[in-house]
Amino acid sequence: MGFFSNILEKLGMKEAAAAPVIEPPPAAPASAPTPAPVVAAAPAEPVVQPIAMVDVVALLSDKAAKNPEKLNWKTSIVDLLKLLGLDSSLAARKELAKELYCPDDKMADSAQMNMWLHKQVLGHIAANGGNIPKELL
């Protein structure tokens, strides 16, 4: 489980991070045996459950309103991590940046890495079922 998985878990999106659930179709009710020859039926298509959308903006805005610190999670990766109760140290952010394949030139400059990381985290949250407005991406 990586650092980004911790973010999804804190947002209540742990299930979204897992592979889609595939359930077999319901079985036909058993019927009385018939003398006719039995022909194998073609398998039915599996049912794939869609990822539930999570209103991340509402969730984080609510957390920010209740937090004693004034955290600007919409622009700061440090504040976003703090708001979620995760380690926001430089070492933790570098670990997250590596996990999300941050380019080396951005890793060398913490300010550039932070800006890149914030956009990537929000983008990955959106890709995993988080409702993130386009202006934040």
C-alpha positions in Angstrom: 0.0 0.0 0.0 1.6 3.2 -1.1 1.3 6.8 0.1 -1.3 7.7 -2.5 -3.5 4.8 -1.2 -3.4 6.4 2.2 -4.8 9.6 0.7 -7.6 7.7 -0.9 -8.3 5.9 2.4 -8.5 9.2 4.3 -11.0 10.5 1.7 -13.2 7.4 2.2 -12.2 6.2 -1.2 -10.5 3.0 -0.2 -13.0 0.9 -2.2 -12.4 3.1 -5.2 -8.7 2.3 -5.2 -9.4 -1.4 -5.4 -10.1 -3.1 -8.6 -13.7 -3.0 -9.8 -15.9 -5.6 -8.2 -17.1 -8.2 -10.7 -20.1 -10.1 -9.6 -21.4 -13.2 -11.4 -25.0 -12.8 -12.8 -27.7 -14.3 -10.7 -28.3 -18.0 -11.3 -31.5 -19.2 -12.9 -33.9 -20.8 -10.5 -33.8 -24.6 -10.3 -36.5 -26.3 -12.3 -37.8 -29.8 -12.4 -35.7 -32.1 -14.5 -36.9 -32.6 -18.1 -36.3 -35.5 -20.4 -35.0 -33.2 -23.1 -31.2 -33.2 -23.8 -29.3 -30.6 -21.8 -27.5 -28.0 -23.9 -24.8 -25.9 -22.3 -25.9 -22.2 -22.2 -23.4 -19.5 -23.2 -22.0 -17.8 -20.1 -23.6 -14.5 -19.2 -21.7 -11.2 -19.1 -20.3 -10.4 -15.6 -21.8 -7.3 -13.9 -19.2 -4.6 -13.2 -20.0 -2.2 -10.4 -19.1 1.4 -11.3 -16.9 3.5 -9.0 -18.9 5.6 -6.7 -18.2 9.4 -7.0 -17.0 11.1 -3.8 -17.5 14.9 -3.4 -13.9 15.6 -2.4 -14.4 19.4 -2.4 -17.3 19.3 0.0 -15.4 16.7 2.2 -12.2 18.8 2.3 -14.0 22.1 2.7 -15.9 20.7 5.7 -12.6 19.4 7.2 -10.9 22.7 6.6 -13.8 24.6 8.3 -13.4 22.4 11.4 -9.6 22.6 11.5 -8.1 25.2 13.9 -5.3 26.0 11.3 -6.1 28.0 8.2 -5.2 25.4 5.6 -5.3 26.2 1.9 -5.7 22.6 0.5 -6.8 23.9 -2.9 -3.3 25.2 -3.8 -0.9 23.6 -1.3 0.1 20.0 -1.1 1.5 20.5 2.4 -1.9 21.8 3.6 -3.8 19.1 1.8 -1.7 16.4 3.5 -2.1 18.1 6.9 -5.8 18.4 6.4 -6.0 14.6 5.8 -3.8 13.9 8.9 -0.9 12.6 6.8 2.8 13.3 7.1 3.5 16.5 5.1 7.3 16.5 5.6 9.6 17.0 2.7 10.7 13.3 2.9 7.0 12.2 2.8 6.3 14.5 -0.2 9.4 13.2 -2.0 8.1 9.6 -1.4 4.7 10.5 -2.8 6.4 12.3 -5.8 8.4 9.2 -6.6 5.3 7.0 -6.3 3.6 9.3 -8.9 6.7 9.4 -11.2 7.7 13.0 -10.7 10.2 14.2 -13.3 13.8 14.5 -12.0 14.0 18.2 -12.8 11.0 18.9 -10.6 12.3 16.7 -7.8 15.4 18.9 -7.6 13.4 22.0 -6.7 10.9 21.5 -3.8 8.7 24.4 -4.9 8.3 23.0 -8.4 7.8 19.5 -7.0 5.1 20.7 -4.6 3.2 22.4 -7.4 3.5 19.4 -9.7 2.6 17.0 -6.8 -0.5 19.0 -5.9 -1.9 18.8 -9.4 -1.0 15.2 -9.8 -2.6 14.2 -6.5 -5.9 16.0 -7.4 -5.8 14.4 -10.8 -5.3 11.0 -9.4 -8.1 11.5 -6.9 -10.4 12.5 -9.8 -9.3 9.4 -11.7 -10.2 7.2 -8.7 -13.8 8.6 -8.4 -13.3 11.9 -6.7 -15.4 14.8 -7.9 -12.7 17.5 -8.5 -13.6 20.6 -10.4 -11.6 21.3 -13.6 -10.3 24.6 -12.2 -8.4 22.7 -9.5 -6.9 20.3 -12.0 
